[in-house]
């Protein structure tokens, strides 16, 4: 998972993840990853519209967001 987050950070991509909070609530979030540590990573959460710190153990699934450019005619 850390490897996927590093790819997102270096490619300047958003990461879409299913995250379980400390109280057990599950949410789907899009995060722009800023910093990666051993146990946590930090990024801007588009759902909460704030910089947040996430725990690796609470991430249930992670997928990089790949957006294709649209052609204007």
C-alpha positions as CSV (number, residue, x, y, z in Angstrom):
1,X,0.0,0.0,0.0
2,X,2.8,2.4,0.8
3,X,4.2,1.8,-2.7
4,X,0.9,2.8,-4.3
5,X,0.7,5.9,-2.2
6,X,4.3,6.8,-3.2
7,X,3.3,6.5,-6.9
8,X,0.3,8.7,-6.4
9,X,2.4,11.3,-4.6
10,X,5.2,11.4,-7.2
11,X,2.7,11.4,-10.2
12,X,0.6,14.1,-8.5
13,X,-2.5,11.8,-8.7
14,X,-5.4,11.6,-6.3
15,X,-5.9,8.3,-4.4
16,X,-9.4,7.0,-3.8
17,X,-9.6,5.0,-0.7
18,X,-12.1,3.2,1.6
19,X,-11.2,4.3,5.1
20,X,-12.3,3.2,8.5
21,X,-12.2,5.8,11.2
22,X,-11.2,5.1,14.8
23,X,-14.9,4.8,15.8
24,X,-15.6,2.2,13.0
25,X,-17.3,4.4,10.4
26,X,-16.4,3.6,6.8
27,X,-16.1,6.3,4.2
28,X,-15.0,6.6,0.6
29,X,-12.4,9.4,0.2
30,X,-10.3,11.1,-2.4
31,X,-6.9,12.2,-1.1
32,X,-4.0,14.2,-2.5
33,X,-1.0,12.6,-0.7
34,X,1.6,15.1,0.7
35,X,3.7,13.2,3.1
36,X,4.4,9.5,3.9
37,X,5.8,8.2,7.2
38,X,6.2,4.7,8.6
39,X,2.7,4.4,10.2
40,X,0.8,7.3,8.7
41,X,0.4,9.4,5.6
42,X,-0.8,12.9,5.3
43,X,-2.8,14.5,2.5
44,X,-5.6,16.8,1.6
45,X,-9.0,15.0,1.9
46,X,-11.6,16.3,-0.7
47,X,-14.5,14.9,1.4
48,X,-13.5,16.9,4.6
49,X,-11.9,19.7,2.6
50,X,-8.9,19.8,5.0
51,X,-5.5,18.3,5.5
52,X,-5.7,15.0,7.4
53,X,-3.4,12.3,8.8
54,X,-4.4,8.8,7.9
55,X,-3.3,5.5,9.5
56,X,-2.2,2.7,7.1
57,X,-4.1,0.1,9.2
58,X,-7.4,1.9,8.7
59,X,-7.2,1.9,4.9
60,X,-9.4,-0.9,3.6
61,X,-8.8,-0.3,-0.2
62,X,-6.8,2.0,-2.3
63,X,-7.0,2.9,-6.0
64,X,-5.2,5.7,-7.9
65,X,-7.6,8.0,-9.7
66,X,-6.8,8.1,-13.4
67,X,-8.6,10.9,-15.3
68,X,-8.4,11.0,-19.0
69,X,-8.2,14.4,-20.7
70,X,-11.3,15.4,-22.5
71,X,-11.0,16.7,-26.0
72,X,-12.7,19.9,-26.8
73,X,-14.1,20.2,-30.3
